[in-house]
Amino acid sequence: MLQNIITSKTRLRLLIKFFINVANEGYLRGLAFEMGESTNAIRKELNNLTEAGYLIRNESNQKITYRANQSNPFFNLLQKIVRKYIGLDTIVEMVVDKIGNVNRVFIIADYAKGIDSGKIEVVLEGDNFDEDYIKQLALKIEKVIQKKVYLYTTVLHDNSGLLLFEQEALIAN
């Protein structure tokens, strides 16, 4: 649906890259290689997004890098839109609603790096998971968000990737 509003595929891919995870940054040639686009197409969109104030351009050691401008008034809204477009909110909702003993949910691999590959890898941290049910849940999520979803389980995750959900700690009185 977002591709109907943002008609430039390159611009949409750059928004995903920078707004799915604020830690993501990139430079012209690296982004062109990663996205399989020409440097001219990437340069045009980077310039447009920078001029609009959505990206910050940083030059050091003759290398120009770009990252999301967190002080832009639309930053939080854009991040929510991108995450909704990818389906991250749906994943968290379905996992937390259906599996009660999830402590944390991380997205790893491509999407944590801002690469819109169509393959979302999610780590569920907790205990006593029903692995058969989790496989069924992954298929249900795939039908809803129309992307391949891999759900991995662990008792304790190493904090790599992008944290999407964290269970509030129970406070003892």
N, C-alpha and C positions, 0 to 999 in steps of 0.2 A: 504494500500500500504506500509506503514512504517513497518508493521509486516513481510513483505517479506524481508526487509533489516535487521531488528533486529529480529532474529528468537527466541530469548528468550522472552517469554511472561512476565516473571518476570522482566527482564531488562526494557522492554517497559513500564510496569506499574510503575516502579520506576522512569523512565525518566518523565513520565506524572506527577507523584506525585510531583516531585521536580522542574520541569521546567515550568509547567503551571502557577505557582504562586511562586515567590521567597520567600514569607513568609512561605511557607510550609516546615516543618521539621518533622522528625520522628525518632523513635528508633526501634531496631530490633524486639522485641516482638509485639509492636504496629503495625508495618508494616505487620508482618506475620499475625496477626489477621485481620487487615483491608483488606488484599489481599487474605486471605484464603489460604496462602502458608505455607510451613514448614519454621521454622527459619533457617534451613541449606540453603535452596534455596535463601532466602532473604539475609542471611549473605554472601553467595558467590557473589551475584550480587552487594551488597553494597561494598564489598572489591574490586571487579573489577572496579566499577565506581569511588571509592575513589583513587585507585592506578592510574587510568587514569587521575585523576585531575578534574573530572566532579562534584564530591561531596566533601564536607568538613566534616570531622569527628571531633566532639567536645565532649570531656569527662569532665563531672562535676558531683560531688556527686555520683560517681560510676555508672553513667548512660551515655551511649554514644548515641548522637543524630547525625543525618545527615541532610545536607541541600545542596542546589545547590551552587556551587562555582562560584560566579558572576565575579570573576577575571580571570576565564578560558577564553582563547581567543575564544573558541567556544560557550560560554554561550549564547550570543544573537542569534546565528544561531540555536542552539539546542532549545531555547525557541520558535523561529519562527516555526521551524519544528514541534514541539509538538503541538503548537496552530493551525497550519495548519492541522495537522493530526486529531485533535479533531473537527475541522471545525469552530473554533472561528472567523477566518478571514472572512469566508463565511457568518456567521451570521451577523457580523458587516456590511459588504458590502451590503448584501441584505436589512437589516433594514434601514441603512442610505440612500441607493438609493431609496427605496420604500416609506419610511416614512420620510418626510423632517423635521418634528418638534421634532426630538429626541435631547435632550441636552446631555444625558449620557447613556451609556450601561454598565451594570454590569452583570457578571456571578455570580450566588450564588449557595449555597448548594454543592453537591458532587464535581463538577468540580472545584469549587473555592478551595476546599480542596485537589484537585489532585486525586480524586477517579474517575476512568474511569467506570462509572456505565451505560453509554449509555443513560442517562437522563440529558439533559442540561437545566438548569433553568436560564432564562435571564430576567433582569429587565430593562425596557425601561423608562427612565425619560424624561418627557416632558409634553405637554398638547395637548388637542384636538385630541386624538387618535380615530381612527375608529376601534372599538373593533372587528367587524366582519371581517374587512380586516386583522387585526393582526392575527386572528385565521387562515385565509387562508394563510397568509405569513408563519406562523409556519409550516403548512403542506408542503409548497413548500420547506422550508429550510430542513425539515426532509428528503424529497426525495433526496436532493442534498448531505447532509452529512451522511445520513443513521443512524441517532440517533434521539431519541425522544426529541422534543424541546418544552419547555413551555415558552411563552412570557407573562410577567406580566407588567402592566403599572402603573405608579405613577407620580404625579406631582413633588414630591421631595423624593428621595431615601435617606436612612440613611447612605450611604457610606459603608455598609457591602458588603462583597464579593470582587470580582476582577474587577476593572475598565478596560473595554476594549476600550471604546471610550468616548471622551469628545469633545463636540462642541466648537470650538474656540470662545472666547468671541469677540463680535463686539466692535471695538474700535471707539469711537466717536471722531470726529475731532474738 
